[in-house]
């Protein structure tokens, strides 16, 4: 079977994960041209997509790593609960406050991944990449929120 991308998982996965932050950087750059309101809304939506992706991936990891006779209830329940919090924050808040909340939620998601044994069993390169990408994405959220507050 042909590979879709050349290189090992330890090379390709971090590359794809860091590339996922490029839309956030792009929105920061074009926000003066498209308006801070639209840029902020798109930034928040992309943050919502990231959170959904991360929390959805918990299901696959937990189901694959748990014995077939065991339902990984903790991972599934926490994933669903956090997703509800993420969606609720997105529905209730906007602008800088939403972006600050999303930054904090990304950190909470990472900390919970590190606390749950089945999720913590990911390869070292992945855990290292998750810490780095979470730091980058959270800083981008905080940076854009600060810019929104200062430009208001």
N, C-alpha and C positions, 0 to 999 in steps of 0.2 A: 504494500500500500504506500502510495506517495505521501510525503509530508507536505502539509500546507505551508509551513515555514521551516526554513533550515535552522539548525541549532538545537541545543538541548533545552529541556524545560527550564532548567536553572538560568538559561540566558533569555529565552523568549518570553516567559511569563513576566519577569520584572520589566522587560522592555514594553510589553503591552500595558502593564499596569501604570507605568510612568507616562506612557502615551495617552492614557485615559485622563490625565490632568491637563492636557493641551487645550481642550475646549474651555476649561476654566480660565486659563491664561489668555486665550483668545478673547473671551468675553471681557476680561479686564482691559485688554488693549482697545477693543472697539467700543467700549461703553461710552466714551465721550461722543462718538459718532451716532450711536443708536439711541442714546439716552440712558440715564442711570436706572430708570424704572424698568424698562424692557430688559436691560442687561441684568439687573438684580433678579427679575422674575425668571429669566433663563438660567441664571446661575443657581437659583434655588431649585428649579426643576431638575437640573443636571445633578445637583446634590441629592435630590430625592431618588433619582435613577441609580446613583452610586450606592446609596443605602439599601435600596431594594435588591440590587445585584448582590451585595455582600451578605445580606440576611437570607436571601434565597439560596445562596451557595452553602449556607450552614446545613440546609436540609440534605443536600447531596453528600456532603462530607460526613455528617452524622449517620445517615442511613448506610453508607458504604463501610464506615468504620465500626459500626455496632454489630454484634452478632445477629444473625438472621432472626433469632428468637426474641430479641430485645428491641423494643421500640425506644429510640433515644428521645424520651419525652422532654427532658430538660432543654436540649438544644432546639427542638421544634417549638416548644412553648415560649421560650425566651425570644426566639427569632420572631414569632408572631406578635408577641407583646411589644417588642422594640419597633417592629414595623408599624404597629398601630400608633405608637408614640411619634414616630417620624412623620407619618401621614397627618396626624393631628396637628403637629407643629406646623406643617406646611399649610394646612387649612386655616389655622388660626393666626399665624404670624406672617409677616412679609418683611422685605427690606433687610436692613442691617441686623435686626433682632433674629430673624429667621436664619440668616447666614451664621451668626454666632452660635445659635442653638444647634445647627447642623454640624458645625466644627466640633462642638462638645459631644454630640451623638456619635460622630466618627471615632472619637477617642474611647467612648464607652463601648462601642462595638468591638474595637480592638482589644480593650482590657478584658471583656467577657470572652473573646476568642482565646486569649491567653490563659484564662481561668478554667475553661472547660476542657477536660482531658482529651476528649475525642477531637476537638477543634485544635487543641494545642499539639496534636500528633502530626501536624503538617510538617513537610520537610523544612530544614533550617533556612534554606534560601528563600522559601515562601514567607516564613515568619519574619525574617529580616526585611524582606521587601514590603510586607504589610506594615511594619513599623515605619519605614521610610516614607511610603506613599501616604499613609495616614497623617504623618507629620506634615508632608507637603500640602496635601489637600486641606487639612485643617488650617494651616497657615494661610493658604490662598483664600479660604473663606473669611478668616479673621481680617486679613489685609484688605479684602474687598469691602467688608463691612465697615472697617475704619474709614476707608476712602469714601464710602457712601455717607457716613456720618459727617465727615469733614467737608464734603462738597454740598451738603444740604443747606 
